[in-house]
Amino acid sequence: MNPVYEKLLKCYDSVKEKVDFKPLVALVLGSGLGGYADEIRVVETLDYSEIEGFPVSTVPGHKGRFVFGYVGEVPVVVMQGRVHYYEGYSIQDVVLPTRLMKLMGAEVLFLTNASGGINYDFAPGDFMLITDQISSFVPSPLIGQNIEELGPRFCDMSEVYDKDLREIIRLSAKKLDIPLKEGVYVQLTGPAFETPAEIRMCRTLGADAVGMSTVCEAVAANHMGMKICGISCISNLACGMTDNPLSHAEVQETADRVAPLFKKLITESIENIGAGVIR
């Protein structure tokens, strides 16, 4: 058996021994949103450290556990802390949680993150609906022997971010009177912030926001046939766009400041997504 798939199945068996819950939506919480998981109707929690072979997040502010429960009437599994490639894990380990949540039963992957704004029309605190992505700067989790049980060798990427889910999020933001930008997200490896030249390169390529997560997770989820949506919190303007040096503290501060609005948008969107899928 493919060792990557074997490890995934071991993690799945470990979860099933401890938790009996089938989610509809898998939600990955980015910086500043960790507290959201405590605000839903929680049924069960499971620390990553309790799952055999599961990668554990080392980033400050990421609790490192799955939270199972309900947003409204929608069953969800929430990642309270994600794993990043820059932490030293293989790209296969980085996307293992995404694949695991699909095995749990999740049909929709809702990705969130804090990102640097590349588009000059963006400002810190803006929300950006992810319409597409650039994955050229991180290894593909699909490299190597294809795991036929998960998806095809060559998967289509023409609509990674589902158009129906995007429309639901637009309508949800409109209902809540929350301004919503739209754009393309590019993932770089990190952990160093980008140079001004790298940001100019990303802008030339068509990116509107840059970060260190999300893209590889979306690739793995798309391979498995999940419906995907994503929202970025623009936590700062990217390097070279202002005279200020970048810091993780600035990212966290902005994410924390707009978290209440972000949480409202996530809740409204998930409830509407659930209504559409269930119907």
Secondary structure, DSSP 8 states (H G I E B T S, - for coil): --HHHHHHHHHHHHHHHH-----SEEEE--TT-GGGGGGSEEEEEEEGGGSTT-----STT---EEEEEEETTEEEEEEES---GGGT--HHHHHHHHHHHHHHT--EEEEEEEEEE-STT--TT-EEEEEEEE-TTS--TT-SS--TTT--SS---TTSB-HHHHHHHHHHHHHHT---EEEEEEE---SS---HHHHHHHHHHT-SEEESSSHHHHHHHHHTT-EEEEEEEEEEE-TTSSSS---HHHHHHHHHHHHHHHHHHHHHHHHHHHHHHH-
